[in-house]
Amino acid sequence: MKTQRLAIIGSGPAGFTAAIYAARDRLDPIIFTGIESGGQLMYTSAVENFPGFPEGILGPKLMANLRAQAERFGADIQDSHITAVDLSTRPFKLWTKLPKDTSPEIFKLGSAEEIQKIISQTKQLEPDLLAESLIISTGATAITLRVPGEEKLMGRGISTCAVCDAPFYKDKQVFVVGGGDSAMEDSLALTKFASQITIIHRRSEFSASKIMVERVLSNKKIKVLWNTTLAEIIGQEAIEKIIVNENGERKEYPAQGLFYAIGHRPVTDLFQGQLELDKGYIVTARTITKSGLNLATNLLNDKEMITYPSRTSVEGVFAAGDVVDIRYRQAITAAGQGCEAALDAERWLENL
Ligand SMILES: Cc1cc2nc3c(=O)[nH]c(=O)nc-3n(C[C@H](O)[C@H](O)[C@H](O)COP(=O)(O)OP(=O)(O)OC[C@H]3O[C@@H](n4cnc5c(N)ncnc54)[C@H](O)[C@@H]3O)c2cc1C
């Protein structure tokens, strides 16, 4: 079986940028796109904050461009999903096959237990690829409530990213679901544009930090529906109204926008027990939590610097994009981290 110098898992802005850099550096990278080829931006329309496009660019078009650019420099793009990895010894083992009668959709729809079961069954089979180094850029998924109407109207008034989409809601009436710091931040960000922001929160108090709560509650544009859960989202071409259960009573509100701010789930099922994770995110030497600081401290070189900042807890494994990013989760930060991971992998392979 051929041993690849570098394999990249994931085809969002992080994965494709890593592939562009690695291919131009003649590392002959192989990149696995996964079942969601192009990543999260395939689910949005206009991207207005990715530098270089003064008029904005459609998410799928941006991803098609990144793919074409990686292809142009000779990256081997495989439209398949990595179904298991073994990072215990080098070269690392990667699988793309699955046990009989199993669909890769299990990775999207299955429970954590079901996914782990499939991964361990897959590992009984022969691996499909060996790789000396690995860049993981499997992204993160925003958690949503999967209420009726959500699937149809996602991206048509429903958003999971206020930083990205708030400017599209000028003078509109919007709702924010959540009660933690993200919900507070998103609501405050929306006050610059929307005419009215209503937070839907299932409890009678927020779990966010006190200072954020104070800012939100003192803002005249923000209203709160306490003890309320979202039941349904209604609209034809775009969101028109929402149904909620408010203190046990079913109520209907007109709505022009709805933002989910109830957290993200990094896509790290494959790496459980093999890489250090923090809140589910892969820890690298640049992770902003204590785990990241500890790893960084352990990796200081004799010049008191970190040689490979995008390195994970396993040597030769680098990670980039939303899968490591507890804080920013933007296309441009993911792309930047993809570049760093490719440069780190190149340097590491050279020093090997
Ligand atoms: C609706 C929406 C709108 C957004 N709008 C903007 C915006 O306007 N501006 C902005 O900056 N950001 C925006 N974002 C955020 C932005 O999309 C993300 O920050 C960015 O896509 C993260 O890139 P990534 O490469 O880390 O991962 P992702 O884009 O999440 O890509 C992950 C990739 O990993 C692959 N993958 C996962 N598991 C496997 C596996 N086992 N094997 C192989 N491949 C695998 C997936 O198929 C996918 O290709 C938006 C997000 C959403 C959801």
The ligand as a Tripos MOL2 file, in Angstrom:
@<TRIPOS>MOLECULE
LIG
   53    58     1     0     0
SMALL
NO_CHARGES

@<TRIPOS>ATOM
      1 C1        -25.0820   29.0300    6.9250 C.3       1 LIG1
      2 C2        -23.6630   29.4770    7.2200 C.ar      1 LIG1
      3 C3        -23.2340   30.7070    6.7530 C.ar      1 LIG1
      4 C4        -21.9270   31.1360    7.0080 C.ar      1 LIG1
      5 N1        -21.5480   32.3240    6.5100 N.ar      1 LIG1
      6 C5        -20.2740   32.7310    6.6970 C.ar      1 LIG1
      7 C6        -19.8270   33.9720    6.1630 C.ar      1 LIG1
      8 O1        -20.5860   34.7260    5.5300 O.2       1 LIG1
      9 N2        -18.5360   34.3190    6.3920 N.ar      1 LIG1
     10 C7        -17.6730   33.5450    7.1210 C.ar      1 LIG1
     11 O2        -16.5060   33.9140    7.2860 O.2       1 LIG1
     12 N3        -18.0800   32.3840    7.6510 N.ar      1 LIG1
     13 C8        -19.3570   31.9560    7.4640 C.ar      1 LIG1
     14 N4        -19.7700   30.7810    8.0150 N.ar      1 LIG1
     15 C9        -18.8080   30.0070    8.8180 C.3       1 LIG1
     16 C10       -17.8630   29.2500    7.8830 C.3       1 LIG1
     17 O3        -18.6400   28.5250    6.9640 O.3       1 LIG1
     18 C11       -16.9570   28.3170    8.6610 C.3       1 LIG1
     19 O4        -16.2320   29.0600    9.6160 O.3       1 LIG1
     20 C12       -15.9810   27.6170    7.7310 C.3       1 LIG1
     21 O5        -16.6620   26.9190    6.7270 O.3       1 LIG1
     22 C13       -15.1000   26.6310    8.5100 C.3       1 LIG1
     23 O6        -14.2810   25.9970    7.6010 O.3       1 LIG1
     24 P1        -13.5910   24.5890    7.9180 P.3       1 LIG1
     25 O7        -12.7380   24.3050    6.7500 O.co2     1 LIG1
     26 O8        -12.9730   24.6100    9.2460 O.co2     1 LIG1
     27 O9        -14.7650   23.5230    8.0240 O.3       1 LIG1
     28 P2        -16.1320   23.2420    7.2630 P.3       1 LIG1
     29 O10       -16.4890   24.3010    6.3050 O.co2     1 LIG1
     30 O11       -17.0900   22.8990    8.3370 O.co2     1 LIG1
     31 O12       -15.7910   21.9400    6.4320 O.3       1 LIG1
     32 C14       -15.5720   20.7050    7.0630 C.3       1 LIG1
     33 C15       -15.2780   19.6930    6.0100 C.3       1 LIG1
     34 O13       -14.8660   18.4790    6.6330 O.3       1 LIG1
     35 C16       -15.4350   17.4070    5.9320 C.3       1 LIG1
     36 N5        -15.4220   16.2280    6.7920 N.ar      1 LIG1
     37 C17       -15.9690   16.0600    8.0110 C.ar      1 LIG1
     38 N6        -15.7430   14.7980    8.4510 N.ar      1 LIG1
     39 C18       -15.0240   14.1880    7.4830 C.ar      1 LIG1
     40 C19       -14.4900   12.8730    7.3180 C.ar      1 LIG1
     41 N7        -14.6300   11.9590    8.2720 N.pl3     1 LIG1
     42 N8        -13.8350   12.5760    6.1820 N.ar      1 LIG1
     43 C20       -13.6570   13.5040    5.2110 C.ar      1 LIG1
     44 N9        -14.1290   14.7610    5.3140 N.ar      1 LIG1
     45 C21       -14.8120   15.0830    6.4280 C.ar      1 LIG1
     46 C22       -16.8080   17.8920    5.5170 C.3       1 LIG1
     47 O14       -17.3160   17.1070    4.4460 O.3       1 LIG1
     48 C23       -16.4550   19.3300    5.1120 C.3       1 LIG1
     49 O15       -16.0050   19.3220    3.7890 O.3       1 LIG1
     50 C24       -21.0590   30.3280    7.7830 C.ar      1 LIG1
     51 C25       -21.4950   29.0990    8.2610 C.ar      1 LIG1
     52 C26       -22.7710   28.6620    7.9890 C.ar      1 LIG1
     53 C27       -23.2490   27.3380    8.5190 C.3       1 LIG1
@<TRIPOS>BOND
     1     1     2 1
     2     2     3 ar
     3     2    52 ar
     4     3     4 ar
     5     4     5 ar
     6     4    50 ar
     7     5     6 ar
     8     6     7 ar
     9     6    13 1
    10     7     8 2
    11     7     9 ar
    12     9    10 ar
    13    10    11 2
    14    10    12 ar
    15    12    13 ar
    16    13    14 ar
    17    14    15 1
    18    14    50 ar
    19    15    16 1
    20    16    17 1
    21    16    18 1
    22    18    19 1
    23    18    20 1
    24    20    21 1
    25    20    22 1
    26    22    23 1
    27    23    24 1
    28    24    25 2
    29    24    26 1
    30    24    27 1
    31    27    28 1
    32    28    29 2
    33    28    30 1
    34    28    31 1
    35    31    32 1
    36    32    33 1
    37    33    34 1
    38    33    48 1
    39    34    35 1
    40    35    36 1
    41    35    46 1
    42    36    37 ar
    43    36    45 ar
    44    37    38 ar
    45    38    39 ar
    46    39    40 ar
    47    39    45 ar
    48    40    41 1
    49    40    42 ar
    50    42    43 ar
    51    43    44 ar
    52    44    45 ar
    53    46    47 1
    54    46    48 1
    55    48    49 1
    56    50    51 ar
    57    51    52 ar
    58    52    53 1
@<TRIPOS>SUBSTRUCTURE
     1 LIG1         1 GROUP 0 **** ****
